[in-house]
């Protein structure tokens, strides 16, 4: 198991190695410059670092990749956050007349955190996750990825494991980066179906007609519901759990179901009875709505986003390839094409990576390959991460960057075609 | 009387819109509705300038009031707004009135661009007005409007509509299988349809919103709001030049502070309130400012000039006759340091003045909330002003607590105060003290507060007849008991007339 015991106390020793040999600076720089289409795009980007002893520094900015590298290698931050591209260099924001320093652009981001589902998962709570509840993240990725692409037309989405209990999505299309606060909040609201806090029992209410977006999302949920909710989460097994599910139904349906459940103990069958009953009721009623079984599925499975994270142009979010100080895991890109296969427990930790590095160096020496000083640090580094479990994730990142470059080239060609028409 | 032309005002507008004045557009008034993209370039007389502005302001205030009293765009709302438009002379059938619409809008921009609050208010009312006027256009004129204003939204082809039939039906309210064929659908980038996207009331595909013709008004409104917001910001920057014209400055100031509702100068209820009722009424039906003034008067047996004006005029609006007012103030002042002779010399005159029995009559109308909030802030020893605006928040909190306002209500009020929504805070005070969820009116005048309160509490009961003044005056030195009745013959006649008139008025 590629975990290797991670001890947070070792972080100060591991981070220097990670930042010197493994962190993919050139890909990172390639990402954040976005093909150099906009001057100072990289220079005006805000970064923030969380250092040892919880010291937090904001408004970090850099002119070149080299500057970024040197600073990170010097500070060895426990955590790196990425903020917005501002009107001026963030590191000089104090010299700018107040009101003139503005956040101009940023990727559209989403943060899905497992703790927001505590009221609907029975296997774990708080910071814990397991393979059973991880399905919620899989569902979230499928639903949101589809919607952002097919409904909103975004193409360049980077899904990243947060390192502990959730996932982030970075929408990097040019149109997305230029969205206003109002637009971001409108997108987030469009994607929100589960509403209400502690006080609200019934958090999803569906009425006629059912919007195509909801139907599509339900389709995804239905694929996973039986295995995830009925079997793994044992939704309809214990009395406590049954009561909670039934509290989402109208009185008469609830009463009838309780009667049926006295004789039927198999959870799969119980769900079947529930859906039959609700469908019957809906068909017989002249009233609109009554999609209770769908509401239950959505309440238990539909992605829960924090609108505030997505709304703000200046909101700072954990950087990909940052380390999670509590788990040691790297925030790695997730391959959405194989999202069902993603296992958070297989994500490499910084201790594992450093171990792999040491081992590979030992191998190198054994093989008699000399550590040639004249070889560029760059090439050495590339050899380095390729020898570790980080390789496949950096490859994913490269593919993501290539796709964006491809789109940019297409845009330039299109523009020049239009001009040629004159 | 016509005054000099205001050509330079027009050119200032041109500056703001960064357009070169090429002479008036002959097509400008070709459609009854416009987006106010181009400023008027003609000269306007000062008189017309003022009239147009005031009438549009009244219109926008009506829009605001109707928006509070009725669900926006409901049948009642539309009917009433249509009536308002006509009565204020804004029908849009002729190009004469369209010109008025055009000019008045731009004048109000000057008055309402100066602060964030004013801009927000102005944009909100103009948008509501526009929404109504657009919605009553026939489909043909709606389309014409879109074309005239270069709002070129791609129409969805018939084939695409067929392919997406189910999705379109399920995402747009009011579209059914029957109606979809005839409805035009437009493809608009989703960023231009955020209101619909936010509520998921539209079908989205690859970044485009598919909007039925009936919903296109939302898109147009968004566009309207954006343009107007930008324009107001630009106007604000050019304002100093306009304000330097002394003819315009007082008018523009007046406009942005204007109260154009009922002025309570003619009361229907003259003589319907007895002096004994004032104490209880002050706790049940007076707004906080007047309650505070009344309490101070009772405790100090005195009020300074600002307080006497604010409270005295309010009482006049409530329905006190001059007699009652004189009796009321004298009785209280005499308990204090003022003997009745001094009262007659120093204070009675100004009370009579308030009632228009001395000197000019027109200026002494009961103060509106705007006036109370904005003019003559109270100093040490004063009790006038608006408590929500002028009281220390801690003291305000204590006072409201002593009036048994619930903690939850208190928080709401204090939040509104923090947000500088003083009239809304008073409205909330009304709602809490009357135990209603919604006041049902938009508060902008203390006498309005009183009238609404009385309405709610079932006022209109038989009023107790006033006890004869001489009897009450027995505490006072005998000779002075004459002073009130001496001017009474004329005064009483006038009051009787007042009563008669109110008798004939519709309830």
Interface residues (C-beta under 8 A of the other chain):
Chain A: X150 X151 X152 X153 X154 X175 X179 X182 X183 X185 X186 X187 X189 X190 X209 X210 X211 X212 X213 X214 X215
Chain B: X166 X167 X169 X170 X171 X190 X191 X194 X195 X197 X198 X199 X200 X203 X204 X205 X206 X207 X208
